Amino acid sequence: MLTTLHTAYTDTRADDLAWALGREPLPALAVLDLELSGAQLQLRLLGASHQVLLEDALGSCSETVACMPGSSTPLPLGVAKQLGAWEYEFAARVETLSEGSFAGRAQELLALVTDHPNSLAGTFPGSPHAFTAMMAQRLDRQVLWRTWHAYPQEGRLVVTRTRVGALSQSAGPARRSEPALL
């Protein structure tokens, strides 16, 4: 689902992003509720980036990547934690692109997300390439999501990847139960 976010672009630098687990739901500009094989997932676009709320029989998880005043946790390159009966893994990277490459990558990502049934993307006023996009899927006993935060004025794209899965996962081959992510 692609939407236009009717708000000012509040986190205008990639370096302003911070990461947090366990935050209460923040005010959202757009929300997509998903049911992924027993897991309830809510993708939330904030004026300052994204929040994902996950709940299933094993518990709940809240991930926030946004411009959060007073936050002492900058965006990490990677995190691995045990959350109750879950393993939580988060990874982030920043791509720096030329103006032409950025525009092409932005169009490619927005087209991908727009066509995916478990996705939410929002463009900000003022630039067709200023956007936040999210995509989720269920893979066996894991819930996965990816996000993209575009900063066209810097030519930077912040890409995150998260996996939340049961601690006692089997080592067998993975089966896809939802449309595949990138």
DAHU-V172703 format. One record per pair of residues at least 6 apart in sequence whose C-alpha atoms are under 7 Angstrom apart, sorted by the first residue. I is the first residue (numbers start at 1). J is the second residue. D is the distance in whole Angstrom. If there is no record, write none. Layout:
i=I j=J d=D
i=I j=J d=D
This chain:
i=1 j=114 d=5
i=1 j=119 d=6
i=1 j=120 d=5
i=1 j=121 d=6
i=2 j=114 d=6
i=2 j=120 d=6
i=2 j=121 d=5
i=2 j=122 d=6
i=3 j=121 d=6
i=3 j=122 d=5
i=3 j=123 d=6
i=4 j=122 d=5
i=4 j=123 d=5
i=4 j=124 d=6
i=5 j=29 d=7
i=5 j=122 d=6
i=5 j=123 d=6
i=5 j=124 d=5
i=6 j=124 d=7
i=6 j=125 d=7
i=7 j=47 d=7
i=9 j=47 d=7
i=9 j=124 d=6
i=10 j=47 d=6
i=10 j=48 d=5
i=11 j=48 d=5
i=11 j=67 d=6
i=12 j=151 d=7
i=13 j=151 d=7
i=14 j=151 d=7
i=14 j=156 d=7
i=14 j=158 d=7
i=16 j=67 d=6
i=17 j=65 d=6
i=17 j=66 d=5
i=17 j=67 d=5
i=17 j=74 d=7
i=17 j=75 d=6
i=18 j=65 d=6
i=18 j=66 d=5
i=18 j=67 d=6
i=18 j=68 d=6
i=18 j=71 d=7
i=18 j=73 d=6
i=18 j=74 d=4
i=18 j=75 d=5
i=19 j=64 d=6
i=19 j=65 d=5
i=19 j=66 d=7
i=19 j=73 d=6
i=19 j=74 d=6
i=19 j=75 d=5
i=20 j=63 d=6
i=20 j=64 d=5
i=20 j=65 d=7
i=20 j=73 d=7
i=21 j=62 d=6
i=21 j=63 d=5
i=21 j=64 d=6
i=22 j=61 d=6
i=22 j=62 d=5
i=22 j=63 d=7
i=23 j=62 d=6
i=27 j=46 d=7
i=28 j=44 d=6
i=28 j=45 d=6
i=28 j=46 d=5
i=29 j=45 d=6
i=29 j=46 d=6
i=29 j=47 d=7
i=30 j=44 d=6
i=30 j=45 d=5
i=31 j=42 d=7
i=31 j=43 d=6
i=31 j=44 d=5
i=31 j=45 d=6
i=32 j=42 d=6
i=32 j=43 d=5
i=32 j=44 d=7
i=32 j=120 d=7
i=33 j=41 d=6
i=33 j=42 d=5
i=33 j=43 d=7
i=34 j=40 d=6
i=34 j=41 d=5
i=34 j=42 d=6
i=35 j=41 d=6
i=36 j=138 d=6
i=38 j=56 d=6
i=39 j=55 d=6
i=39 j=56 d=5
i=40 j=54 d=6
i=40 j=55 d=5
i=40 j=56 d=6
i=41 j=53 d=6
i=41 j=54 d=5
i=41 j=55 d=6
i=42 j=52 d=6
i=42 j=53 d=5
i=42 j=54 d=7
i=43 j=51 d=6
i=43 j=52 d=5
i=43 j=53 d=7
i=43 j=120 d=7
i=44 j=50 d=6
i=44 j=51 d=5
i=44 j=52 d=6
i=45 j=51 d=7
i=48 j=66 d=5
i=48 j=67 d=5
i=49 j=65 d=6
i=49 j=66 d=5
i=49 j=132 d=6
i=50 j=64 d=6
i=50 j=65 d=6
i=50 j=66 d=6
i=51 j=63 d=6
i=51 j=64 d=4
i=51 j=65 d=6
i=52 j=62 d=6
i=52 j=63 d=5
i=52 j=64 d=7
i=53 j=61 d=6
i=53 j=62 d=5
i=53 j=63 d=7
i=54 j=60 d=5
i=54 j=61 d=5
i=54 j=62 d=6
i=55 j=61 d=7
i=58 j=85 d=6
i=76 j=92 d=7
i=77 j=91 d=5
i=77 j=92 d=5
i=77 j=93 d=6
i=78 j=90 d=5
i=78 j=91 d=4
i=78 j=92 d=6
i=79 j=89 d=6
i=79 j=90 d=5
i=79 j=91 d=6
i=80 j=88 d=6
i=80 j=89 d=4
i=80 j=90 d=7
i=81 j=87 d=6
i=81 j=88 d=5
i=81 j=89 d=7
i=82 j=88 d=6
i=85 j=166 d=6
i=85 j=167 d=6
i=86 j=164 d=6
i=86 j=165 d=5
i=86 j=166 d=5
i=86 j=167 d=5
i=87 j=164 d=6
i=87 j=165 d=5
i=87 j=166 d=6
i=87 j=167 d=6
i=88 j=163 d=6
i=88 j=164 d=5
i=88 j=165 d=7
i=89 j=162 d=6
i=89 j=163 d=5
i=89 j=164 d=6
i=90 j=161 d=6
i=90 j=162 d=4
i=90 j=163 d=7
i=91 j=160 d=6
i=91 j=161 d=5
i=91 j=162 d=7
i=92 j=159 d=6
i=92 j=160 d=4
i=92 j=161 d=6
i=93 j=158 d=6
i=93 j=159 d=5
i=93 j=160 d=7
i=94 j=156 d=7
i=94 j=157 d=6
i=94 j=158 d=5
i=94 j=159 d=6
i=95 j=156 d=6
i=95 j=157 d=5
i=95 j=158 d=6
i=96 j=155 d=6
i=96 j=156 d=5
i=96 j=157 d=7
i=97 j=155 d=5
i=97 j=156 d=6
i=98 j=155 d=6
i=99 j=155 d=6
i=102 j=155 d=6
i=103 j=129 d=6
i=106 j=129 d=6
i=113 j=119 d=6
i=113 j=120 d=7
i=113 j=121 d=7
i=113 j=135 d=7
i=118 j=135 d=6
i=118 j=136 d=6
i=118 j=137 d=7
i=119 j=134 d=5
i=119 j=135 d=4
i=119 j=136 d=6
i=120 j=133 d=6
i=120 j=134 d=5
i=120 j=135 d=7
i=121 j=132 d=6
i=121 j=133 d=4
i=121 j=134 d=6
i=122 j=131 d=5
i=122 j=132 d=6
i=122 j=133 d=6
i=123 j=130 d=6
i=123 j=131 d=4
i=123 j=132 d=7
i=124 j=130 d=5
i=124 j=131 d=6
i=129 j=150 d=7
i=129 j=152 d=6
i=130 j=150 d=5
i=130 j=151 d=6
i=130 j=152 d=6
i=131 j=149 d=6
i=131 j=150 d=5
i=132 j=148 d=6
i=132 j=149 d=5
i=132 j=150 d=6
i=133 j=147 d=5
i=133 j=148 d=5
i=133 j=149 d=7
i=134 j=145 d=7
i=134 j=146 d=6
i=134 j=147 d=4
i=134 j=148 d=7
i=135 j=145 d=5
i=135 j=146 d=5
i=135 j=147 d=7
i=136 j=144 d=6
i=136 j=145 d=4
i=136 j=146 d=7
i=137 j=143 d=6
i=137 j=144 d=5
i=137 j=145 d=6
i=137 j=178 d=6
i=137 j=179 d=7
i=137 j=180 d=7
i=138 j=144 d=6
i=138 j=177 d=6
i=138 j=178 d=6
i=139 j=174 d=7
i=139 j=175 d=6
i=139 j=176 d=5
i=139 j=177 d=6
i=140 j=174 d=6
i=140 j=175 d=6
i=140 j=176 d=7
i=140 j=177 d=7
i=141 j=165 d=6
i=141 j=166 d=6
i=142 j=163 d=7
i=142 j=164 d=6
i=142 j=165 d=4
i=142 j=166 d=7
i=143 j=163 d=6
i=143 j=164 d=5
i=143 j=165 d=6
i=144 j=162 d=6
i=144 j=163 d=5
i=144 j=164 d=6
i=145 j=161 d=6
i=145 j=162 d=5
i=145 j=163 d=7
i=146 j=160 d=5
i=146 j=161 d=4
i=146 j=162 d=6
i=147 j=159 d=6
i=147 j=160 d=5
i=147 j=161 d=7
i=148 j=157 d=7
i=148 j=158 d=6
i=148 j=159 d=5
i=148 j=160 d=7
i=149 j=157 d=6
i=149 j=158 d=5
i=149 j=159 d=7
i=150 j=156 d=6
i=150 j=157 d=5
i=150 j=158 d=6
i=151 j=157 d=6
